Protein backbone atom coordinates (compact mmCIF):
# COMPACT_ATOMS: atom_id res chain seq x y z
CA UNK A 1 0.00 0.00 0.00
CA UNK A 2 1.19 3.51 -0.80
CA UNK A 3 -0.26 6.38 1.22
CA UNK A 4 0.09 9.96 0.08
CA UNK A 5 -1.07 12.95 2.11
CA UNK A 6 -2.03 16.34 0.73
CA UNK A 7 -2.01 19.68 2.55
CA UNK A 8 -5.45 21.08 1.76
CA UNK A 9 -5.77 23.92 4.29
CA UNK A 10 -3.43 26.35 5.99
CA UNK A 11 -4.24 28.74 8.82
CA UNK A 12 -1.78 31.47 9.78
CA UNK A 13 -1.73 33.12 13.20
CA UNK A 14 0.30 35.89 14.77
CA UNK A 15 2.17 35.87 18.08
CA UNK A 16 -1.11 36.31 20.00
CA UNK A 17 -2.69 33.37 18.11
CA UNK A 18 -5.05 35.72 16.24
CA UNK A 19 -5.95 34.20 12.87
CA UNK A 20 -4.47 36.23 10.04
CA UNK A 21 -5.61 34.19 7.05
CA UNK A 22 -6.84 30.83 5.84
CA UNK A 23 -6.07 29.18 2.52
CA UNK A 24 -8.33 26.26 1.57
CA UNK A 25 -8.01 24.03 -1.47
CA UNK A 26 -11.10 24.21 -3.69
CA UNK A 27 -9.93 21.75 -6.36
CA UNK A 28 -6.70 20.68 -8.04
CA UNK A 29 -6.20 24.11 -9.64
CA UNK A 30 -7.54 26.80 -7.30
CA UNK A 31 -7.89 27.72 -3.63
CA UNK A 32 -9.95 30.11 -1.53
CA UNK A 33 -8.01 32.76 0.42
CA UNK A 34 -9.70 34.38 3.40
CA UNK A 35 -7.93 37.37 4.98
CA UNK A 36 -9.03 37.74 8.60
CA UNK A 37 -6.95 40.77 9.63
CA UNK A 38 -6.49 44.40 8.74
CA UNK A 39 -3.73 45.02 6.22
CA UNK A 40 -1.37 47.91 5.56
CA UNK A 41 0.88 48.24 2.50
CA UNK A 42 3.82 47.24 4.70
CA UNK A 43 2.15 44.25 6.38
CA UNK A 44 0.82 43.04 3.04
CA UNK A 45 4.34 42.19 1.85
CA UNK A 46 4.89 39.60 4.58
CA UNK A 47 1.28 38.40 4.58
CA UNK A 48 1.12 37.92 0.81
CA UNK A 49 4.42 36.04 0.80
CA UNK A 50 2.99 33.56 3.32
CA UNK A 51 -0.27 33.25 1.35
CA UNK A 52 1.82 32.49 -1.74
CA UNK A 53 3.84 29.90 0.21
CA UNK A 54 0.61 28.17 1.31
CA UNK A 55 -0.77 28.17 -2.24
CA UNK A 56 2.45 26.66 -3.58
CA UNK A 57 2.36 23.92 -0.91
CA UNK A 58 -1.28 23.08 -1.60
CA UNK A 59 -0.86 22.97 -5.35
CA UNK A 60 2.68 21.51 -5.30
CA UNK A 61 4.13 24.40 -7.28
CA UNK A 62 7.91 24.22 -7.56
CA UNK A 63 8.06 20.84 -5.83
CA UNK A 64 9.33 17.57 -7.28
C-alpha positions, 0 to 999 in steps of 0.5 A: 500500500502507498499512502500519500497525504495532501495539505489542503488547508493552511491557517496562519496566526500571529504571536497572540494566536489571532488568525491572520488568514486561511487558505483552503483548497477548492480543487486541483487548480484553485484555492480560496483565500480568506484574509481575517486581519487588517492590512497595511501596504507594509504588512501586506508584503509579509502576509502575501508572501505567506499566502503564496507559500501556502498556495504553492504547498497546496498545489505543489508548485515548484516541488518535485 
